[in-house]
Amino acid sequence: MSRLFGARRDEEPDEQPSRPAKPSVVVGLGNPGPSYERTRHNIGFLVADELARRHGGSWRAKKKAEAAPVSLGFENVTLLKPTTFMNNSGSALGAYEAAQLIVVHDDLDLPAGDVRVKVGGGAGGHNGLRSIIQRLGSDFVRVRVGIGRPPIGIAPVDYVLGRMDSMVKEAVPLAADAVEAVIESGPEAAMNRFNVRG
């Protein structure tokens, strides 16, 4: 009889629904190896390195990534640099949920040196983002670092793998600030702070 009018008492769902995962894994996108170190496409690696420097993180080799656990304020955070090459970045993140991630990446659609925070969305032609979205979905925070559009006659792939200009490199501390703001105050507060047009 009780089955007709609802679940038995021992089958009732928990009164407290599970809370969504809080961003706690910072993924800097890039390509491993010295030949890629200072390219525009590796801005995510540089931001991860800056955060490790600020918060006393030491990089350790993991399967498919380098990882540096740090404490950021009252939060325990894992910094990650996938070592799978950009186009296969998602394969390094199988142990995580999209909602845990803050992904730092270069963005052709922003002026060089601009930093913006975004939640969700498509890949926008970025192969690293595409790989992550295919693996985990798109519901993650992005910290976008503008690298500008390539000059006429230069293919996008050659441009992103070209040497980083000073304006892009100088955005590294600002992008690290944006990551800290997401962790400390949440994505919405970070967007209000960093997405204001100058």
C-alpha positions in Angstrom: 0.0 0.0 0.0 2.7 2.4 0.9 4.3 1.9 -2.6 1.2 3.6 -4.2 1.5 6.8 -2.2 5.3 7.3 -2.2 8.5 5.7 -1.3 9.1 3.9 2.0 10.7 5.9 4.7 14.1 4.2 4.1 13.9 5.1 0.4 13.3 8.8 0.9 15.9 11.0 -0.7 18.3 13.0 1.5 16.7 16.3 2.6 19.9 18.2 1.7 20.6 18.1 -2.1 24.2 17.8 -3.1 25.8 21.1 -3.7 27.4 21.8 -7.1 31.2 21.4 -7.2 33.1 24.6 -6.5 35.9 25.6 -8.9 39.1 24.1 -7.3 41.2 23.0 -10.3 43.0 25.5 -12.4 43.9 24.2 -15.8 46.5 26.2 -17.8 46.3 25.3 -21.4 49.5 25.0 -23.5 51.9 22.6 -25.2 54.8 20.9 -23.4 58.4 21.3 -24.4 60.9 24.2 -24.7 60.0 25.0 -28.3 56.5 26.1 -27.2 57.3 27.9 -24.0 57.0 31.5 -25.2 54.3 31.0 -27.8 50.9 32.8 -27.6 49.2 29.4 -27.3 51.0 28.8 -24.0 49.7 31.7 -22.0 47.7 29.2 -19.8 50.9 27.5 -18.8 52.5 30.9 -17.8 49.5 31.8 -15.7 49.6 28.5 -13.9 53.3 29.0 -13.3 52.6 32.5 -11.9 50.0 31.1 -9.5 52.4 28.4 -8.4 55.0 31.0 -7.7 52.6 33.2 -5.7 51.3 30.4 -3.6 54.4 28.2 -3.1 53.4 25.4 -5.4 55.9 22.8 -6.6 55.2 21.0 -9.9 55.1 17.2 -9.9 54.7 14.9 -12.9 51.3 13.1 -13.0 49.8 10.9 -15.7 49.1 13.3 -18.6 49.8 16.5 -16.6 52.0 18.4 -14.2 50.2 19.3 -11.0 50.9 21.7 -8.1 48.7 21.6 -5.0 48.4 25.1 -3.4 46.4 26.8 -0.7 44.7 29.9 -2.0 43.2 31.8 0.9 41.0 29.2 2.7 40.7 27.0 -0.4 42.8 24.0 -1.5 43.5 24.3 -5.2 45.2 22.1 -7.7 47.1 23.7 -10.5 47.3 21.6 -13.7 49.3 21.8 -16.9 48.2 19.1 -19.3 51.2 17.4 -21.0 49.1 15.8 -23.8 49.5 18.7 -26.2 46.8 21.2 -26.8 44.5 19.2 -29.1 44.1 16.4 -26.5 43.9 18.5 -23.3 40.6 16.9 -22.3 42.2 13.5 -21.9 44.2 14.8 -18.9 41.1 15.8 -17.0 39.1 12.6 -16.8 39.2 12.6 -13.0 37.4 15.9 -12.7 33.9 17.4 -13.3 33.5 20.4 -15.5 32.1 22.5 -12.6 35.4 22.1 -10.7 37.5 23.6 -13.5 38.9 27.1 -14.2 40.5 26.9 -17.6 43.0 29.6 -18.6 43.6 29.9 -22.3 44.5 32.2 -25.2 41.7 33.9 -27.1 42.0 35.3 -30.7 38.7 37.2 -30.2 40.0 39.5 -27.5 42.5 42.3 -28.0 46.1 41.4 -27.0 46.5 41.7 -23.3 42.8 41.8 -22.3 41.5 39.4 -19.7 37.9 38.3 -19.4 36.1 35.7 -17.2 33.3 33.6 -18.7 31.2 30.6 -17.7 30.2 28.0 -20.3 30.0 28.5 -24.1 31.5 26.9 -27.1 35.1 26.3 -28.2 35.3 29.3 -30.5 37.8 27.4 -32.7 40.2 26.7 -29.8 41.2 23.0 -30.0 42.1 22.8 -26.3 38.7 23.9 -25.3 37.1 21.6 -27.9 38.9 18.6 -26.4 37.7 19.5 -22.9 34.1 20.1 -24.0 34.0 16.8 -25.8 35.2 15.0 -22.7 33.4 16.9 -19.9 30.9 19.3 -21.3 31.0 23.1 -21.4 29.9 24.0 -17.9 33.3 25.3 -16.6 34.8 28.7 -15.9 37.2 30.2 -18.4 39.8 32.9 -17.9 40.4 34.2 -21.4 43.6 36.0 -22.2 43.4 38.0 -25.5 46.1 37.5 -28.1 44.5 39.5 -30.8 43.9 38.5 -34.4 46.7 37.5 -36.8 47.9 40.0 -39.4 46.7 39.6 -42.9 48.5 36.7 -44.6 49.4 34.8 -41.4 47.3 31.7 -40.7 45.8 31.4 -37.2 47.7 28.2 -36.4 51.0 29.9 -37.2 50.0 33.0 -35.2 49.1 31.1 -32.0 52.3 29.1 -32.2 54.3 32.3 -32.8 56.3 34.1 -30.2 54.2 35.9 -27.5 54.2 39.7 -27.7 54.9 41.8 -24.7 51.3 42.9 -24.3 50.2 39.3 -23.9 53.0 38.4 -21.6 52.3 41.4 -19.4 48.7 40.1 -19.0 49.9 37.1 -17.0 49.7 38.7 -13.5 46.2 40.1 -14.3 45.0 36.7 -15.5 46.4 35.2 -12.3 44.4 37.8 -10.3 41.3 36.8 -12.2 41.7 33.1 -11.3 42.2 34.1 -7.6 39.0 36.2 -7.8 37.0 33.3 -9.2 38.2 31.1 -6.3 37.8 33.7 -3.6 34.6 35.4 -4.6 33.0 33.3 -7.3 32.7 33.6 -11.1 30.0 36.3 -11.1 32.0 38.7 -8.9 35.1 38.0 -11.0 33.1 38.8 -14.1 31.9 42.1 -12.6 35.5 43.0 -11.8 37.4 41.9 -14.9 34.8 42.2 -17.8 34.4 46.0 -17.5 35.2 47.6 -20.8 38.0 50.1 -20.6 
